[in-house]
Each structure stands twice: as C-alpha cells, then as structure tokens.
Amino acid sequence: MVTIPPLGVARTISSNRSTLRRVLKRADYATSEMQAAEGPDHDEEMMVIRRIKAGTMSLNDYPESRSRQKRADRDALASWENEGGATGSAGKVPKTTESQNDLA
C-alpha cells in the first residue's frame, strides 16, 4: 500500500531535498564548509545546516578504532619499559621463580 503525502507536505519534502543538495554542492560535500547563501532561501538553508551539524559528530568526539587503541597501548608500553631501569622487552611478561606451592 502506497500512501501519498498531502500536497503541502510533498512540496516541503521536495524543497528540503533541493536545499540540502544546493548547500552540500556549494560546500563541495564537506559538511564542515557549509554556509547559507544570502537570498530568499537563507533561513531554510540555515535550518538544514543546523540539522546536519546537530546530527554529526565532530572529529574530536569520534571514538578511536580498536586497532588504533591497541597500537597506542603497545607504543605506551614500549616507552614505559625503556624508562626507569625497567627490564624486558615490550609485550613480554617476565617469568617468576615462585612455584605454586610458595604462593599457597
């Protein structure tokens, strides 16, 4: 079953799409570069830009990938092991001389 929106709603949807395309094309599809043009559609373009920015994460708030987190942990561990007289190499755990009986 297909529902057809009322005439006013259909025009609004079409108008919003064309405004969105116009704003993105002018910014070369970079959301950080979007600006509303002066003219009769200025308010509508500002609304579209505000909606996009409200629904977009900034680069600083974007979580790191798991591979980048692991790499950062390895680099931090390697630099820590090279400071303060630490022995052993990065990623290796030194063997203990205690047996299981000594721990009990």
Residue frames as a rotation matrix with the C-alpha (Angstrom) as fourth column:
MET 1
0.578 0.816 0.000 0.00
0.816 -0.578 0.000 0.00
0.000 0.000 -1.000 0.00
VAL 2
-0.548 -0.748 0.375 1.44
0.763 -0.630 -0.143 3.34
0.343 0.208 0.916 -1.05
THR 3
0.406 0.645 -0.647 0.49
0.811 -0.581 -0.070 6.46
-0.420 -0.496 -0.760 0.86
ILE 4
-0.113 -0.365 0.924 0.74
0.747 -0.644 -0.162 9.78
0.655 0.672 0.346 -0.88
PRO 5
-0.557 -0.123 -0.821 1.54
0.742 -0.519 -0.425 12.73
-0.374 -0.846 0.380 1.37
PRO 6
0.578 0.775 -0.256 -0.67
0.606 -0.618 -0.501 15.81
-0.546 0.134 -0.827 1.21
LEU 7
0.660 -0.260 0.705 0.32
0.605 -0.372 -0.704 18.36
0.445 0.891 -0.088 -1.42
GLY 8
0.803 -0.342 0.487 1.88
-0.471 -0.866 0.167 20.84
0.365 -0.364 -0.857 1.06
VAL 9
0.615 -0.578 0.537 3.99
-0.293 0.464 0.836 18.12
-0.732 -0.671 0.116 2.69
ALA 10
0.576 -0.387 0.720 5.20
0.750 0.601 -0.277 16.83
-0.325 0.699 0.637 -0.68
ARG 11
0.729 -0.304 0.614 6.34
0.195 -0.767 -0.612 20.33
0.657 0.565 -0.499 -1.67
THR 12
0.751 -0.450 0.483 8.15
-0.657 -0.436 0.614 20.76
-0.066 -0.779 -0.623 1.66
ILE 13
0.569 -0.542 0.619 10.00
0.183 0.816 0.548 17.45
-0.802 -0.199 0.563 1.25
SER 14
0.567 -0.330 0.754 10.99
0.815 0.089 -0.573 18.36
0.122 0.940 0.320 -2.31
SER 15
0.782 -0.252 0.570 12.07
-0.177 -0.967 -0.185 21.83
0.598 0.043 -0.801 -1.21
ASN 16
0.726 -0.520 0.450 14.16
-0.502 0.045 0.864 20.42
-0.470 -0.853 -0.228 1.67
ARG 17
0.530 -0.529 0.663 15.90
0.598 0.788 0.150 17.97
-0.601 0.317 0.733 -0.67
SER 18
0.581 -0.314 0.751 16.76
0.632 -0.407 -0.659 20.66
0.513 0.858 -0.038 -3.19
THR 19
0.803 -0.302 0.514 18.00
-0.496 -0.816 0.295 22.95
0.331 -0.492 -0.805 -0.40
LEU 20
0.673 -0.559 0.484 20.14
-0.140 0.546 0.826 20.15
-0.726 -0.624 0.289 1.02
ARG 21
0.502 -0.481 0.718 21.64
0.839 0.473 -0.270 19.37
-0.210 0.738 0.641 -2.39
ARG 22
0.706 -0.186 0.683 22.32
0.235 -0.848 -0.474 23.05
0.668 0.496 -0.555 -3.04
VAL 23
0.798 -0.396 0.453 24.05
-0.600 -0.469 0.648 23.58
-0.044 -0.789 -0.612 0.33
LEU 24
0.561 -0.596 0.574 26.17
0.134 0.750 0.648 20.42
-0.817 -0.287 0.501 0.04
LYS 25
0.565 -0.341 0.751 27.15
0.822 0.160 -0.546 21.08
0.067 0.926 0.371 -3.56
ARG 26
0.782 -0.258 0.568 28.22
-0.134 -0.959 -0.250 24.64
0.609 0.119 -0.784 -2.73
ALA 27
0.590 -0.562 0.579 30.37
-0.737 -0.082 0.671 23.26
-0.330 -0.823 -0.463 0.14
ASP 28
-0.088 -0.583 -0.808 31.83
-0.821 0.502 -0.273 20.59
0.565 0.639 -0.523 -2.17
TYR 29
0.534 0.526 -0.662 30.12
-0.107 0.819 0.564 17.98
0.838 -0.231 0.494 0.05
ALA 30
-0.597 -0.689 -0.411 32.24
0.444 0.143 -0.884 18.88
0.668 -0.711 0.221 3.08
THR 31
0.406 0.878 -0.253 29.85
0.711 -0.130 0.691 19.37
0.574 -0.460 -0.677 5.99
SER 32
0.053 -0.454 -0.889 32.41
0.872 -0.414 0.263 21.48
-0.487 -0.789 0.374 7.84
GLU 33
-0.886 -0.464 0.003 32.38
0.387 -0.735 0.557 24.01
-0.256 0.494 0.831 4.98
MET 34
-0.184 0.903 0.388 28.60
0.926 0.027 0.377 24.55
0.330 0.429 -0.841 4.74
GLN 35
-0.836 0.030 -0.547 27.36
0.207 -0.907 -0.367 28.13
-0.507 -0.420 0.752 4.71
ALA 36
0.189 0.960 0.206 23.98
0.786 -0.023 -0.618 29.59
-0.588 0.279 -0.759 3.92
ALA 37
-0.659 -0.362 0.659 23.86
0.722 -0.549 0.421 31.87
0.209 0.754 0.623 0.91
GLU 38
-0.718 0.429 -0.548 22.30
-0.086 -0.837 -0.541 35.31
-0.691 -0.341 0.638 1.09
GLY 39
-0.845 0.476 -0.242 18.91
-0.315 -0.077 0.946 35.44
0.432 0.876 0.215 -0.55
PRO 40
-0.008 0.974 0.225 15.33
-0.877 -0.115 0.467 34.31
0.481 -0.193 0.855 -0.16
ASP 41
0.644 0.242 -0.726 16.30
-0.042 0.958 0.283 30.76
0.764 -0.152 0.627 0.95
HIS 42
-0.310 -0.870 0.383 18.79
-0.469 -0.211 -0.858 31.88
0.827 -0.445 -0.343 3.61
ASP 43
-0.102 0.327 0.939 16.60
-0.990 0.059 -0.128 30.84
-0.098 -0.943 0.318 6.58
GLU 44
0.888 0.457 -0.054 15.79
-0.460 0.873 -0.162 27.46
-0.027 0.169 0.985 5.04
GLU 45
0.402 -0.828 -0.391 19.48
-0.037 0.412 -0.911 26.81
0.915 0.380 0.135 4.33
MET 46
-0.406 -0.538 0.739 20.40
-0.747 -0.271 -0.607 27.77
0.527 -0.798 -0.292 7.89
MET 47
0.387 0.630 0.674 17.84
-0.881 0.467 0.070 25.28
-0.271 -0.621 0.736 9.22
VAL 48
0.917 -0.096 -0.388 19.26
-0.118 0.862 -0.493 22.50
0.382 0.498 0.779 7.03
ILE 49
-0.023 -0.999 0.038 22.81
-0.216 -0.032 -0.976 23.31
0.976 -0.031 -0.215 8.16
ARG 50
-0.250 -0.014 0.968 21.77
-0.955 -0.160 -0.248 23.34
0.159 -0.987 0.027 11.85
ARG 51
0.760 0.595 0.261 20.09
-0.624 0.780 0.039 19.94
-0.181 -0.193 0.964 11.46
ILE 52
0.678 -0.584 -0.445 23.16
0.041 0.635 -0.771 18.42
0.733 0.505 0.455 9.82
LYS 53
-0.304 -0.865 0.399 25.52
-0.406 -0.261 -0.876 19.81
0.862 -0.428 -0.272 12.47
ALA 54
0.066 0.410 0.910 23.23
-0.997 0.058 0.047 18.64
-0.034 -0.910 0.413 15.28
GLY 55
0.893 0.376 0.247 23.31
-0.366 0.927 -0.085 15.09
-0.261 -0.014 0.965 13.91
THR 56
0.638 -0.738 -0.220 27.02
0.051 0.325 -0.944 14.95
0.768 0.592 0.245 13.12
MET 57
0.784 -0.483 -0.390 29.89
0.521 0.170 0.837 14.03
-0.338 -0.859 0.385 15.44
SER 58
0.757 -0.626 -0.186 32.91
-0.653 -0.723 -0.225 16.28
0.006 0.292 -0.956 15.42
LEU 59
0.382 -0.698 -0.606 36.28
-0.188 0.583 -0.790 14.72
0.905 0.416 0.092 14.67
ASN 60
-0.547 -0.643 0.536 37.41
-0.619 -0.121 -0.776 15.24
0.564 -0.756 -0.332 18.27
ASP 61
-0.071 0.623 0.779 34.40
-0.925 0.251 -0.285 13.35
-0.373 -0.741 0.559 19.65
TYR 62
0.583 0.292 -0.758 34.73
-0.667 0.705 -0.241 10.41
0.465 0.646 0.606 17.25
PRO 63
0.707 -0.318 0.632 35.92
-0.393 0.566 0.725 7.25
-0.588 -0.761 0.275 19.06
GLU 64
-0.235 -0.881 -0.411 39.21
-0.943 0.105 0.314 5.68
-0.234 0.462 -0.856 18.04
SER 65
0.499 0.330 -0.801 39.21
-0.600 0.799 -0.045 2.37
0.625 0.503 0.597 16.21
ARG 66
0.962 -0.103 0.253 40.25
-0.127 0.653 0.747 -0.75
-0.242 -0.751 0.615 18.07
SER 67
0.560 -0.806 0.193 43.41
0.780 0.434 -0.451 -1.16
0.280 0.403 0.871 16.01
ARG 68
0.130 -0.500 0.856 44.47
-0.010 -0.864 -0.503 2.42
0.991 0.056 -0.118 16.79
GLN 69
0.705 0.166 0.690 43.81
-0.664 -0.188 0.723 1.86
0.250 -0.968 -0.023 20.51
LYS 70
0.919 -0.387 0.078 45.90
0.340 0.876 0.343 -1.34
-0.202 -0.289 0.936 20.51
ARG 71
0.312 -0.832 0.458 48.75
0.675 -0.145 -0.724 0.41
0.669 0.535 0.516 18.68
ALA 72
0.281 -0.157 0.947 48.66
-0.433 -0.901 -0.021 3.29
0.857 -0.404 -0.321 21.17
ASP 73
0.908 0.078 0.413 48.77
-0.411 0.364 0.836 0.83
-0.085 -0.928 0.362 24.09
ARG 74
0.720 -0.688 0.092 51.77
0.694 0.708 -0.132 -1.00
0.025 0.159 0.987 22.60
ASP 75
0.148 -0.672 0.725 53.62
0.358 -0.647 -0.673 2.27
0.922 0.359 0.144 21.98
ALA 76
0.505 0.090 0.858 52.90
-0.653 -0.611 0.449 3.47
0.565 -0.787 -0.250 25.52
LEU 77
0.970 -0.141 0.197 54.07
-0.029 0.741 0.671 0.16
-0.240 -0.657 0.715 26.99
ALA 78
0.501 -0.832 0.240 57.27
0.784 0.319 -0.532 0.18
0.366 0.455 0.812 24.91
SER 79
0.088 -0.490 0.867 58.16
-0.068 -0.872 -0.485 3.71
0.994 -0.016 -0.110 26.02
TRP 80
0.718 0.208 0.664 57.39
-0.652 -0.130 0.747 2.87
0.242 -0.969 0.042 29.66
GLU 81
0.933 -0.357 0.043 59.62
0.322 0.883 0.341 -0.21
-0.160 -0.305 0.939 29.58
ASN 82
0.251 -0.884 0.394 62.53
0.719 -0.102 -0.688 1.84
0.648 0.456 0.610 28.26
GLU 83
0.114 -0.172 0.979 62.36
-0.394 -0.912 -0.114 4.26
0.912 -0.372 -0.172 31.19
GLY 84
0.404 0.125 0.906 63.41
-0.892 -0.167 0.421 3.96
0.204 -0.978 0.044 34.80
GLY 85
-0.572 -0.776 0.267 65.53
-0.815 0.573 -0.080 0.83
-0.091 -0.263 -0.960 34.54
ALA 86
0.482 0.780 0.399 62.70
-0.655 0.623 -0.427 -1.47
-0.581 -0.055 0.812 33.54
THR 87
-0.687 -0.718 0.112 63.87
-0.493 0.574 0.653 -4.76
-0.533 0.394 -0.749 32.12
GLY 88
-0.231 0.581 0.781 62.36
0.544 0.742 -0.392 -6.97
-0.807 0.334 -0.487 29.48
SER 89
-0.996 -0.069 0.060 61.08
0.087 -0.495 0.864 -6.07
-0.030 0.866 0.499 26.07
ALA 90
-0.503 0.857 -0.111 57.67
-0.826 -0.514 -0.233 -4.76
-0.257 -0.025 0.966 25.09
GLY 91
0.228 0.751 -0.620 54.97
-0.854 0.460 0.243 -7.38
0.468 0.474 0.746 25.05
LYS 92
-0.133 -0.325 -0.936 56.85
0.128 0.931 -0.341 -9.98
0.983 -0.165 -0.082 27.16
VAL 93
0.751 0.375 0.543 55.98
-0.516 -0.179 0.838 -10.79
0.411 -0.910 0.059 30.74
PRO 94
-0.325 -0.942 0.080 58.96
-0.799 0.228 -0.557 -11.71
0.506 -0.245 -0.827 32.93
LYS 95
0.208 0.336 -0.919 58.88
0.102 0.927 0.362 -15.23
0.973 -0.169 0.158 34.35
THR 96
0.456 -0.027 0.890 58.60
-0.847 -0.319 0.424 -15.61
0.272 -0.947 -0.168 38.09
THR 97
-0.522 -0.730 -0.441 60.72
-0.473 0.678 -0.563 -18.02
0.710 -0.086 -0.699 40.11
GLU 98
-0.517 0.409 0.752 57.99
-0.764 0.175 -0.621 -18.74
-0.385 -0.896 0.222 42.64
SER 99
-0.919 0.279 -0.277 56.25
0.100 0.847 0.522 -22.07
0.381 0.452 -0.807 42.37
GLN 100
-0.027 0.994 0.110 52.58
-0.201 -0.113 0.973 -22.70
0.979 0.004 0.202 43.01
ASN 101
0.262 0.082 -0.962 53.49
0.789 0.555 0.262 -24.20
0.556 -0.828 0.081 46.44
ASP 102
-0.748 -0.607 -0.268 55.18
0.655 -0.609 -0.447 -20.95
0.108 -0.510 0.853 47.53
LEU 103
-0.712 0.522 0.469 52.01
-0.271 -0.821 0.503 -18.99
0.648 0.231 0.726 46.81
ALA 104
0.149 0.868 -0.473 49.73
0.178 0.447 0.876 -21.18
0.973 -0.215 -0.088 48.95
